[in-house]
Amino acid sequence: RGHRSTTAASAAQAPPPQFPPSAMADAAVHEDVHAHKTRDKAASREAPTDDRRQSSYSKHRGGPKKGGGGGKGTWGKPGDELKEDIIDPADPIYDAAVDDPEYVLVSRSARDAAVAAKAGVATSMVGSPPRHGYMDGARAGGGAGGGDGKGRMTLASFKTRIIPVIEDYLNHESVDEVAASLEELSAPFFHFELVKRAITIAMDKADRERELVSKLISNLYSRALTTEQIGKAFERLFELADDLKLDIPDAHNYIAAFLARAVADEVLPPAFLSDKLVEDLGGPIIEAAKLRLSMKHGMARLEHVWGPGAEVMPVEELKGSLDMLIKEYYDSSDIDEVSRSLRELNVQHFHHEFVKRTLTSAIERTDREADLAAKLLNHLVGAGMVTEVQAQKGFARTREVLPDLSLDNPSAPASFATLVEACRTFLGADFDAAPPTGPPAPAAE
């Protein structure tokens, strides 16, 4: 015990341990740094909140926000999955008809409104006005005659002028001529009437004419027709459908077929069939069109919606076939072969072109071919293969191009007069063989 006491006393009296100078310096620096950090923390707690700069890692380390939204690895707030993604209109995949909730297919066009204002037309009547706002008294910018006396085309005048254009197209199948006629009329606000009138005319004819009208609408799209104009035409047809059904029992089916074909040809978007107001107007017609589009291989079926008899040979190809047929006839003098070939071509609407080409080729050849031509035409008309109307139209068209034929063949008028006299049986005594006066008419192919 005495030993322990002595040891404790000696330890208490021992001097403090001695550290190297470098170790003492490090300890002093550590105390200064610790004191500096302590002062900074105290200052930050006392500093105003507005002046405090917090680290981006001080909060929100990936956890969900209040209410369940945001945060790394989170799914968002409940119900966010039901919201649709909003596509920027500048995005290349943006489609107003699909991505714009405010989009209405048939609406006034700002471009048409500007053109109308320049033409002095009230913008409320332009483009595709509010539904049921079709005003027969509306006027469009000036066309060549047939207007209101002030150089402006009225809808009533446009209707009168457009009917012969459609009838001529169904005979000649020239989309270019229709486009030129529309440009001459200069009334784009009424182009919907062309679509409506063409469909109503075709409904009362054969499958061939209905196919031609479907192709006309498709070929004029973006050239002389807009989606709005085509849509407006169908709206008018929906309104008239019940009246049309009185004369054409299958009118509803025809309109539905034309509508489905327009969607298949991409001149109307599918969204048109889902427009609430369009559905209210079209009713069962809209449903029938949707049914056609939803059928298996629906698009392929709609390409032949008017049946196999509606297939139309391209005009240029048909003209080439007629020229070859006429040439072979002049070589063989076989009328029966010509009759058989015409029957196989099945183009009764185009027989006037056959008559015209027979006459022009005979005028350019010798008297032998002229005699063969007269004999052939008299036989075809007498046998009912070619109607008198088609034959007379072919002679009239040949007479119109006589000034051009005379440039290369001065005897053309005399040769034509000889052919007229040889065919008086079906031409009648009133048909005049004299060529028209005035500037030469443009040559028709």
Secondary structure, DSSP 8 states (H G I E B T S, - for coil): -HHHHHHHHHHHTS------HHHHHHHHHHHHHHHHHHHHHHHHHHS-GGG----TTSS-SS---TTS--STT---STTGGGS-----TTSTT--HHHH-TT--SS---HHHHHHHHHHT--GGGSSS-STT---TT-EES--SSSBSSSS-EEHHHHHHHHHHHHHHHHHH--HHHHHHHHHHHT-GGGHHHHHHHHHHHHHTS-HHHHHHHHHHHHHHBTTTB-HHHHHHHHHHHHHHHHHHHHH-TTHHHHHHHHHHHHHHTTSS-GGGGG-HHHHHHHTHHHHHHHHHHHSTTHHHHHTTTT-GGG----HHHHHHHHHHHHHHHHHH--HHHHHHHHHHHT-GGGHHHHHHHHHHHHHTS-HHHHHHHHHHHHHHHHTTSS-HHHHHHHHHHHHHTHHHHHHH-TTHHHHHHHHHHHTHHHH-TT---S---SS------
